[in-house]
C-alpha cells in the first residue's frame, strides 16, 4: 500500500495526484514511509491546506522525489489518542506565512480513503469525536451556570473553553464525566515560542485561545470540583490547562484547595499539568494530597528545552527534580512529551531521555503531537542538522524494551487505571 500525494486548489478542494506517492518528513528531511506506518485517518481528524507550500512526493514512474506543482501542500490534524510518526513533506515558498499552531501530519490517498502516518497510542476514549453530543453539552452548560451562578471558573469553562473553543476536557466536565479542568493561573514563568494562550504582538504566529484573566480562589475551585469527584465516572480534577499560564505560580491557592477538597471527598485523583519549575512547591502539594503530575516539555536536552521555553527564574534541572519528588512521595509522574519527528527521535534525544527516566523514575510518557510550524520551529531553535534519527516508532519500541514499567498514553490516567493500567480506563 502506497498512498498518493494530496494537494489543494486553494479554494478548499483537495485532490489526489496519481503521478506522485505521498512521503513524510523528519526534521528538515523528506523520506519514504514504511507501509506499516500508514493508518486510516481516524474519526475526528482534519485536513489542512498549507498555503504557499508545495508538497513533495516520489514520482510514480521515475522513483525520484519532486514537487507537486498542481496546488498547495496538504497535511492532517490527527485527533487525540494518536501520535504522528512523520510530518507532511513540503517546500515553502519565500513569501510563505507562518502556519498556525496545529500539528501537520503526513497524509495521502489510497483506495478511496485518507491515510495518515500515525499510531494509536492510547485506548482511552475520553476525547473521541463521536462521544460528544452537542445538545447534552449545551444542557450541561446551562445546568452548571445555574448551579454555580457566582463561580468565575465555571463561567470561564462554559463560555470560553466549551462554547467558544470547544475544549474536549471542558466539554467532558459539562456532561459529567472523567477529567475536570481547573484553570488557576493568569501568569507564566516561561515564554514558550509556541505558547497557545499568549503571543507577543510582534510575533508572526497567533495564540489559539485567550488566557485566563483572573486569579481564582480556593473556594471557587472546591465548589465545583468536589461534586465532580463524587459523581463522575473515573474522576480526575486537573490544575493547569492550555487556557492559562503556569499553575505552580498559584501553588498556595492550589494547596489550600487540595486540603479542602480532601475534607469533603477521598474519591478520584487530583492532578497538576505544569512546567515543573518549582520543585519545592511540588513537594508541598504532594504533602497536601496531590496524586499526580504531568510535566510538559519539548525535549529532555537542556539546550533544546531552554531555546523553546525561554524560562524565567528556573532551569531544566528543576523539572527533573519535580518529577523525582512526586515519585518519592508515591505519586504518578508523567511527561507530556511534544513529539517532533526528526528531533524527538534523534539518537542524542534518546540518550538524554534514558538518563531522564533513570533519574526521575517517571510513571508514564504521554506522546503528544507538537502543534507548531516545523520550518518556523527549527528556524527559531537554530537547528540546521538534527543528527542521526531512529524514527518515532523505533524510539517507542526502544523505550518500552529498556523501561517496560513506563506506560504509554495520551491522557492523565484516573486512579483506577494507575492501579491497573491495562484493564481500567475511561469507557
Order of alpha helices (4+ residues) and beta strands (2+ residues): beta-beta-beta-beta-beta-beta-beta-beta-beta-beta-beta-beta-beta-beta-alpha-alpha-alpha-beta-alpha-beta-alpha-beta-alpha-beta-alpha-alpha-beta-alpha-beta-alpha-alpha-beta-alpha
